[in-house]
Amino acid sequence: MTSVSGHLLNKDFIGTFRKWHGCNADELFDAPIHKTCDDRNTPIKKQLEREVRTCNGLVIWTDCDREGENIGYEIIEVCTAVNNRLQIYRAKFSDMTAASLTRAMNTLQAPDERISQAVEIRSELDLRIGAAFTRFQTLRLQKRFPNHVQQGDLVSYGSCQIPTLGFVVDRYREIEKFIKNDFWKVKLTHKVGTLTVDF
């Protein structure tokens, strides 16, 4: 048994597409992408490769959500590159109780590639859209507002960060508009002998 620490592999563009001035931003929508293991995860990858050499089976116990399924497929990709004779199973569990873990072990199933592919597509879209729009708007704003957006500045775009920023701004405005009001609460204390309980 061994563990991972989230995603093992990262997507990135190849060659000149990684350079800001290596292509037009719109070319990133069709640019080739490859997966690599970064330096932080290389020891984990090597540990998996070492452990799986003599195994007959692989059971994936990652979180039971889309990201967990995709991380499981990254583990499968790394392990089957070393040992393609593995029987591969997925444990499905919803909590860390003995009953849930025993049930998961007794009802192992095949991993769901469709769920993993949904995450792959989403992460590829995040990369392509984020990189293209970040480059486009940064370079455009540097030209249009050179006194405000300097060389080296980054005007980032992300499909998750934009709505998240909206939540932060909304919450900030709520706090700024907050008006104090008096409020009351009921406190019940029950005493029996030397025992006192607050409710």
GROMACS elastic network, one bead per residue, 0.5 to 0.9 nm:
[ bonds ]
;  ai    aj funct       b0    kb
    1    51     6  0.83937   500
    2    44     6  0.89862   500
    2    47     6  0.80037   500
    2    48     6  0.74661   500
    2    51     6  0.82176   500
    3    44     6  0.78262   500
    3    48     6  0.84235   500
    4     7     6  0.77443   500
    4     8     6  0.74233   500
    4    41     6  0.84419   500
    4    44     6  0.63645   500
    4    45     6  0.83787   500
    4    48     6  0.87353   500
    4    62     6  0.87558   500
    4    71     6  0.87691   500
    4    75     6  0.84802   500
    5     8     6  0.74128   500
    5    41     6  0.78885   500
    5    44     6  0.80492   500
    6    62     6  0.89042   500
    6    67     6  0.86633   500
    6    68     6  0.81630   500
    6    71     6  0.67298   500
    7    10     6  0.75213   500
    7    41     6  0.84923   500
    7    67     6  0.83716   500
    7    68     6  0.87131   500
    7    70     6  0.81108   500
    7    71     6  0.53880   500
    7    72     6  0.88525   500
    7    74     6  0.73931   500
    7    75     6  0.88894   500
    8    36     6  0.84085   500
    8    37     6  0.60890   500
    8    38     6  0.79054   500
    8    41     6  0.58951   500
    8    42     6  0.81727   500
    8    44     6  0.78993   500
    8    45     6  0.71976   500
    8    71     6  0.71174   500
    8    74     6  0.64924   500
    8    75     6  0.74740   500
    8    78     6  0.89330   500
    9    35     6  0.59382   500
    9    36     6  0.53079   500
    9    38     6  0.71352   500
    9    41     6  0.79564   500
    9    71     6  0.86210   500
    9    74     6  0.68351   500
   10    34     6  0.81593   500
   10    35     6  0.52839   500
   10    36     6  0.53862   500
   10    37     6  0.62225   500
   10    38     6  0.72447   500
   11    33     6  0.64380   500
   11    34     6  0.56137   500
   11    36     6  0.65672   500
   11   123     6  0.81010   500
   11   124     6  0.73852   500
   11   127     6  0.77126   500
   12    18     6  0.76263   500
   12    32     6  0.85900   500
   12    33     6  0.54590   500
   12    34     6  0.57243   500
   12    35     6  0.64997   500
   12    36     6  0.78175   500
   12   124     6  0.89460   500
   12   127     6  0.76196   500
   13    16     6  0.82482   500
   13    17     6  0.57550   500
   13    18     6  0.54116   500
   13    28     6  0.81419   500
   13    31     6  0.68379   500
   13    32     6  0.60141   500
   13    34     6  0.63896   500
   13    35     6  0.88709   500
   13   127     6  0.88760   500
   13   128     6  0.89177   500
   14    17     6  0.58292   500
   14    18     6  0.62075   500
   14    31     6  0.77284   500
   14    32     6  0.60470   500
   14    33     6  0.58765   500
   14    34     6  0.67069   500
   15    18     6  0.59158   500
   15    19     6  0.77276   500
   15    22     6  0.86597   500
   16    19     6  0.53343   500
   16    20     6  0.83755   500
   16    21     6  0.83011   500
   16    23     6  0.70932   500
   17    20     6  0.74486   500
   17    21     6  0.83847   500
   17    22     6  0.56353   500
   17    23     6  0.59980   500
   17    24     6  0.87939   500
   17    27     6  0.82238   500
   17    28     6  0.69997   500
   17    31     6  0.68580   500
   17    32     6  0.82369   500
   18    21     6  0.87856   500
   18    22     6  0.71695   500
   18    23     6  0.86780   500
   19    23     6  0.75224   500
   20    23     6  0.70394   500
   20    24     6  0.83968   500
   20    25     6  0.82781   500
   20   135     6  0.68218   500
   21    24     6  0.72628   500
   21    25     6  0.87996   500
   23    26     6  0.82527   500
   23    27     6  0.65148   500
   23    28     6  0.78622   500
   24    27     6  0.55016   500
   24    28     6  0.74943   500
   24   132     6  0.84760   500
   24   135     6  0.88182   500
   24   136     6  0.83472   500
   25    28     6  0.57124   500
   25    29     6  0.81272   500
   25   131     6  0.77443   500
   25   133     6  0.72656   500
   25   134     6  0.86978   500
   25   135     6  0.62173   500
   25   136     6  0.58342   500
   26    29     6  0.59921   500
   26    30     6  0.81995   500
   26   132     6  0.62682   500
   26   133     6  0.86355   500
   26   136     6  0.83814   500
   27    30     6  0.57894   500
   27    31     6  0.60756   500
   27   132     6  0.81200   500
   28    32     6  0.81963   500
   28   128     6  0.59204   500
   28   129     6  0.81462   500
   28   131     6  0.74735   500
   28   132     6  0.60245   500
   29    32     6  0.89163   500
   29   125     6  0.85121   500
   29   128     6  0.55937   500
   29   129     6  0.73664   500
   29   132     6  0.75072   500
   30    33     6  0.89061   500
   30   128     6  0.84640   500
   31   128     6  0.85535   500
   33   124     6  0.84287   500
   37    40     6  0.81013   500
   37    41     6  0.61446   500
   37    42     6  0.60735   500
   37    45     6  0.77932   500
   38    41     6  0.55621   500
   38    42     6  0.61715   500
   39    42     6  0.51463   500
   39    43     6  0.77940   500
   40    43     6  0.72127   500
   40    44     6  0.82607   500
   41    44     6  0.52733   500
   41    45     6  0.62645   500
   41    46     6  0.87397   500
   42    45     6  0.50202   500
   42    46     6  0.61350   500
   42    47     6  0.85497   500
   43    46     6  0.50985   500
   43    47     6  0.61202   500
   43    48     6  0.87138   500
   44    47     6  0.50126   500
   44    48     6  0.63085   500
   44    49     6  0.86804   500
   45    48     6  0.51709   500
   45    49     6  0.62355   500
   45    50     6  0.86353   500
   45    75     6  0.83160   500
   45    78     6  0.70362   500
   45    79     6  0.87067   500
   46    49     6  0.50051   500
   46    50     6  0.60541   500
   46    51     6  0.85568   500
   47    50     6  0.51206   500
   47    51     6  0.61128   500
   47    52     6  0.85810   500
   48    51     6  0.51861   500
   48    52     6  0.60125   500
   48    53     6  0.87017   500
   48    75     6  0.78571   500
   48    78     6  0.74585   500
   48    79     6  0.65468   500
   49    52     6  0.54455   500
   49    53     6  0.64739   500
   49    78     6  0.69369   500
   49    79     6  0.58540   500
   49    80     6  0.88774   500
   49    81     6  0.84252   500
   49    82     6  0.62692   500
   49    83     6  0.84451   500
   50    53     6  0.58687   500
   50    54     6  0.84553   500
   50    82     6  0.86991   500
   51    54     6  0.69740   500
   51    55     6  0.73900   500
   51    79     6  0.88753   500
   52    55     6  0.50861   500
   52    56     6  0.81190   500
   52    57     6  0.84489   500
   52    58     6  0.79407   500
   52    79     6  0.61943   500
   52    80     6  0.84694   500
   52    82     6  0.73557   500
   52    83     6  0.67322   500
   52    86     6  0.85751   500
   53    56     6  0.87371   500
   53    79     6  0.81877   500
   53    82     6  0.64286   500
   53    83     6  0.58517   500
   54    83     6  0.81205   500
   55    58     6  0.74743   500
   55    83     6  0.80418   500
   55    85     6  0.87391   500
   55    86     6  0.70588   500
   56    83     6  0.86821   500
   56    85     6  0.68485   500
   56    86     6  0.50745   500
   56    87     6  0.62855   500
   56    88     6  0.88838   500
   57    85     6  0.82894   500
   57    88     6  0.58056   500
   57    89     6  0.77392   500
   58    76     6  0.80833   500
   58    79     6  0.84994   500
   58    86     6  0.64009   500
   58    87     6  0.61601   500
   58    89     6  0.62055   500
   58    90     6  0.84267   500
   59    87     6  0.84407   500
   59    88     6  0.59684   500
   59    90     6  0.55145   500
   59    91     6  0.67005   500
   59   108     6  0.81339   500
   60    69     6  0.86103   500
   60    72     6  0.58695   500
   60    73     6  0.87439   500
   60    75     6  0.80841   500
   60    76     6  0.84415   500
   60    88     6  0.77677   500
   60    89     6  0.62442   500
   60    91     6  0.60331   500
   60    92     6  0.89116   500
   60   111     6  0.80827   500
   61    64     6  0.81222   500
   61    68     6  0.84628   500
   61    72     6  0.77846   500
   61    90     6  0.65277   500
   61    91     6  0.53632   500
   61    92     6  0.73720   500
   61    93     6  0.83282   500
   62    65     6  0.84621   500
   62    67     6  0.87427   500
   62    68     6  0.50241   500
   62    69     6  0.69526   500
   62    71     6  0.71727   500
   62    72     6  0.63011   500
   62    90     6  0.85029   500
   62    91     6  0.80034   500
   62    92     6  0.86186   500
   63    66     6  0.82758   500
   63    67     6  0.75167   500
   63    69     6  0.72900   500
   63    71     6  0.88156   500
   63    72     6  0.89131   500
   63    92     6  0.82693   500
   63    93     6  0.80440   500
   63    94     6  0.83511   500
   64    67     6  0.81120   500
   64    68     6  0.57053   500
   64    69     6  0.67549   500
   64    91     6  0.83911   500
   64    92     6  0.61115   500
   64    93     6  0.66057   500
   64    94     6  0.69925   500
   65    68     6  0.51885   500
   65    69     6  0.62257   500
   65    70     6  0.87369   500
   65   115     6  0.86857   500
   66    69     6  0.51049   500
   66    70     6  0.62603   500
   66    71     6  0.86446   500
   66   115     6  0.58759   500
   66   116     6  0.64451   500
   66   118     6  0.78863   500
   66   119     6  0.65361   500
   67    70     6  0.50450   500
   67    71     6  0.60915   500
   67    72     6  0.84623   500
   67   115     6  0.86224   500
   67   116     6  0.74372   500
   67   119     6  0.66436   500
   68    71     6  0.50443   500
   68    72     6  0.60756   500
   68    73     6  0.86995   500
   68   116     6  0.84265   500
   69    73     6  0.64113   500
   69    74     6  0.88324   500
   69    90     6  0.87709   500
   69   111     6  0.71686   500
   69   112     6  0.71083   500
   69   113     6  0.79298   500
   69   115     6  0.66257   500
   69   116     6  0.54757   500
   69   119     6  0.86078   500
   70    73     6  0.50418   500
   70    74     6  0.63692   500
   70    75     6  0.87137   500
   70   113     6  0.81381   500
   70   115     6  0.72569   500
   70   117     6  0.74306   500
   70   118     6  0.86057   500
   70   119     6  0.63985   500
   70   120     6  0.74243   500
   71    75     6  0.63245   500
   71    76     6  0.86461   500
   71   116     6  0.80167   500
   72    75     6  0.50552   500
   72    76     6  0.62256   500
   72    77     6  0.86670   500
   72    90     6  0.83069   500
   72   111     6  0.79164   500
   72   116     6  0.82911   500
   73    77     6  0.60433   500
   73    78     6  0.85946   500
   73   111     6  0.79539   500
   73   112     6  0.89418   500
   73   113     6  0.76347   500
   73   116     6  0.68102   500
   74    77     6  0.50143   500
   74    78     6  0.62981   500
   74    79     6  0.85819   500
   75    78     6  0.52160   500
   75    79     6  0.60379   500
   75    80     6  0.84555   500
   76    79     6  0.50961   500
   76    80     6  0.57958   500
   76    81     6  0.83163   500
   76    88     6  0.79083   500
   77    80     6  0.54972   500
   77    81     6  0.62333   500
   78    81     6  0.54719   500
   78    82     6  0.71051   500
   79    82     6  0.54631   500
   79    83     6  0.60941   500
   79    84     6  0.76788   500
   79    86     6  0.84002   500
   80    85     6  0.74812   500
   80    86     6  0.69763   500
   81    84     6  0.63756   500
   83    86     6  0.63564   500
   84    87     6  0.88083   500
   88   109     6  0.86119   500
   88   110     6  0.68768   500
   88   111     6  0.77518   500
   89   108     6  0.58934   500
   89   109     6  0.53909   500
   89   110     6  0.50006   500
   89   111     6  0.62569   500
   90   104     6  0.86283   500
   90   105     6  0.89422   500
   90   107     6  0.89820   500
   90   108     6  0.56015   500
   90   109     6  0.51934   500
   90   110     6  0.55043   500
   90   111     6  0.51141   500
   90   112     6  0.85144   500
   91   101     6  0.83877   500
   91   103     6  0.89941   500
   91   104     6  0.51766   500
   91   105     6  0.62040   500
   91   106     6  0.87804   500
   91   107     6  0.73579   500
   91   108     6  0.51399   500
   91   109     6  0.67026   500
   91   110     6  0.86237   500
   91   111     6  0.84700   500
   92   100     6  0.88320   500
   92   101     6  0.84433   500
   92   103     6  0.85822   500
   92   104     6  0.53208   500
   92   105     6  0.82429   500
   92   107     6  0.79878   500
   92   108     6  0.72080   500
   92   109     6  0.79683   500
   93    96     6  0.77310   500
   93   100     6  0.59379   500
   93   101     6  0.63501   500
   93   103     6  0.78175   500
   93   104     6  0.55838   500
   93   105     6  0.89571   500
   94    97     6  0.88836   500
   94   100     6  0.69390   500
   94   101     6  0.86022   500
   95    98     6  0.89237   500
   95   100     6  0.62533   500
   95   101     6  0.76809   500
   96    99     6  0.83851   500
   96   100     6  0.65439   500
   96   101     6  0.64641   500
   97   100     6  0.52795   500
   97   101     6  0.62038   500
   97   102     6  0.84865   500
   98   101     6  0.52653   500
   98   102     6  0.59577   500
   98   103     6  0.84521   500
   99   102     6  0.52094   500
   99   103     6  0.60628   500
   99   104     6  0.85802   500
  100   103     6  0.51074   500
  100   104     6  0.61336   500
  100   105     6  0.86725   500
  101   104     6  0.50018   500
  101   105     6  0.61826   500
  101   106     6  0.86029   500
  102   105     6  0.51393   500
  102   106     6  0.61809   500
  102   107     6  0.86580   500
  103   106     6  0.51131   500
  103   107     6  0.61453   500
  103   108     6  0.86867   500
  104   107     6  0.52131   500
  104   108     6  0.60822   500
  105   108     6  0.56543   500
  109   112     6  0.89567   500
  110   113     6  0.89236   500
  111   115     6  0.88291   500
  111   116     6  0.87850   500
  112   115     6  0.56727   500
  112   116     6  0.67423   500
  112   117     6  0.89439   500
  113   116     6  0.50123   500
  113   117     6  0.60408   500
  113   118     6  0.86228   500
  114   117     6  0.50138   500
  114   118     6  0.62568   500
  114   119     6  0.88516   500
  115   118     6  0.51820   500
  115   119     6  0.66904   500
  115   120     6  0.88612   500
  116   119     6  0.52476   500
  116   120     6  0.63050   500
  116   121     6  0.88238   500
  117   121     6  0.61492   500
  117   122     6  0.85191   500
  118   121     6  0.52747   500
  118   122     6  0.62411   500
  118   123     6  0.86786   500
  119   122     6  0.50319   500
  119   123     6  0.60479   500
  119   124     6  0.84559   500
  120   123     6  0.52580   500
  120   124     6  0.60965   500
  120   125     6  0.85857   500
  121   124     6  0.50859   500
  121   125     6  0.60981   500
  121   126     6  0.85189   500
  122   125     6  0.51322   500
  122   126     6  0.61031   500
  122   127     6  0.86444   500
  123   127     6  0.61714   500
  123   128     6  0.86381   500
  124   127     6  0.51002   500
  124   128     6  0.61396   500
  124   129     6  0.84583   500
  125   128     6  0.51283   500
  125   129     6  0.57756   500
  125   130     6  0.79252   500
  126   129     6  0.54309   500
  126   130     6  0.55574   500
  126   131     6  0.80887   500
  126   158     6  0.69915   500
  126   159     6  0.65300   500
  126   160     6  0.84081   500
  127   130     6  0.52645   500
  127   131     6  0.58143   500
  127   132     6  0.82735   500
  127   158     6  0.86209   500
  128   131     6  0.53896   500
  128   132     6  0.59562   500
  128   133     6  0.84339   500
  129   132     6  0.52409   500
  129   133     6  0.59231   500
  129   134     6  0.81706   500
  129   157     6  0.81815   500
  129   158     6  0.74675   500
  129   159     6  0.77465   500
  130   133     6  0.54706   500
  130   134     6  0.57980   500
  130   135     6  0.83874   500
  130   156     6  0.76435   500
  130   157     6  0.53867   500
  130   159     6  0.69540   500
  131   134     6  0.52069   500
  131   135     6  0.60395   500
  131   136     6  0.84165   500
  131   156     6  0.84838   500
  131   157     6  0.76977   500
  131   158     6  0.83650   500
  132   135     6  0.53479   500
  132   136     6  0.60048   500
  132   137     6  0.85563   500
  132   157     6  0.87258   500
  133   137     6  0.58652   500
  133   138     6  0.81408   500
  133   156     6  0.78378   500
  133   157     6  0.60407   500
  133   158     6  0.82312   500
  134   137     6  0.54818   500
  134   138     6  0.58501   500
  134   139     6  0.83832   500
  134   154     6  0.75013   500
  134   155     6  0.60208   500
  134   157     6  0.50057   500
  134   158     6  0.79333   500
  135   138     6  0.52599   500
  135   139     6  0.59715   500
  135   140     6  0.82765   500
  135   154     6  0.82707   500
  135   155     6  0.79880   500
  135   156     6  0.80882   500
  135   157     6  0.88050   500
  136   139     6  0.55119   500
  136   140     6  0.59727   500
  136   141     6  0.84698   500
  137   140     6  0.50080   500
  137   141     6  0.58279   500
  137   142     6  0.83200   500
  137   154     6  0.89055   500
  137   155     6  0.65900   500
  137   156     6  0.80630   500
  137   157     6  0.83218   500
  138   141     6  0.52802   500
  138   142     6  0.60486   500
  138   143     6  0.87246   500
  138   149     6  0.78493   500
  138   153     6  0.75159   500
  138   154     6  0.58166   500
  138   156     6  0.74523   500
  139   142     6  0.51263   500
  139   143     6  0.64227   500
  139   144     6  0.87168   500
  139   151     6  0.87593   500
  139   154     6  0.87653   500
  139   155     6  0.87240   500
  140   143     6  0.53245   500
  140   144     6  0.61646   500
  140   145     6  0.84415   500
  141   145     6  0.54909   500
  141   146     6  0.73468   500
  141   148     6  0.85093   500
  141   149     6  0.63797   500
  141   150     6  0.89958   500
  141   155     6  0.82674   500
  142   145     6  0.54379   500
  142   147     6  0.81942   500
  142   148     6  0.76754   500
  142   150     6  0.60251   500
  142   151     6  0.69067   500
  142   153     6  0.82493   500
  143   146     6  0.56463   500
  143   149     6  0.82736   500
  144   147     6  0.89486   500
  144   149     6  0.85886   500
  145   148     6  0.54668   500
  145   149     6  0.59066   500
  145   150     6  0.83207   500
  146   149     6  0.53262   500
  146   150     6  0.58120   500
  146   151     6  0.82401   500
  147   150     6  0.66289   500
  149   152     6  0.84587   500
  149   153     6  0.60590   500
  149   154     6  0.80521   500
  149   155     6  0.83699   500
  150   153     6  0.54307   500
  150   154     6  0.86773   500
  151   154     6  0.84685   500
  156   161     6  0.88821   500
  157   160     6  0.87786   500
  157   161     6  0.71749   500
  157   162     6  0.70168   500
  158   161     6  0.50074   500
  158   162     6  0.60207   500
  158   163     6  0.89060   500
  159   162     6  0.59492   500
  159   163     6  0.73456   500
  160   163     6  0.59034   500
  160   164     6  0.62825   500
  160   165     6  0.86950   500
  161   165     6  0.58964   500
  161   166     6  0.85175   500
  162   165     6  0.51120   500
  162   166     6  0.63606   500
  162   167     6  0.89133   500
  163   167     6  0.64018   500
  163   168     6  0.87807   500
  164   167     6  0.50679   500
  164   168     6  0.63509   500
  164   169     6  0.86760   500
  165   168     6  0.50410   500
  165   169     6  0.61380   500
  165   170     6  0.85379   500
  166   169     6  0.51165   500
  166   170     6  0.60654   500
  166   171     6  0.85548   500
  167   170     6  0.51133   500
  167   171     6  0.61332   500
  167   172     6  0.85367   500
  168   171     6  0.51790   500
  168   172     6  0.60936   500
  168   173     6  0.86537   500
  169   173     6  0.61882   500
  169   174     6  0.86364   500
  170   173     6  0.51787   500
  170   174     6  0.62639   500
  170   175     6  0.87598   500
  171   174     6  0.50101   500
  171   175     6  0.62647   500
  171   176     6  0.86215   500
  172   175     6  0.51798   500
  172   176     6  0.61797   500
  172   177     6  0.86886   500
  173   177     6  0.61061   500
  173   178     6  0.84741   500
  174   177     6  0.52323   500
  174   178     6  0.60462   500
  175   178     6  0.51109   500
  175   179     6  0.87883   500
  176   179     6  0.86879   500
  186   199     6  0.88381   500
  187   198     6  0.72063   500
  187   199     6  0.62618   500
  188   197     6  0.83847   500
  188   198     6  0.58683   500
  188   199     6  0.51274   500
  189   196     6  0.68740   500
  189   197     6  0.56862   500
  189   199     6  0.61438   500
  190   195     6  0.82942   500
  190   196     6  0.57446   500
  190   197     6  0.53249   500
  190   198     6  0.65205   500
  190   199     6  0.80432   500
  191   194     6  0.71618   500
  191   195     6  0.57119   500
  191   197     6  0.64305   500
  191   198     6  0.88129   500
  192   195     6  0.53316   500
  192   196     6  0.64943   500
  192   197     6  0.87035   500
  193   196     6  0.79699   500
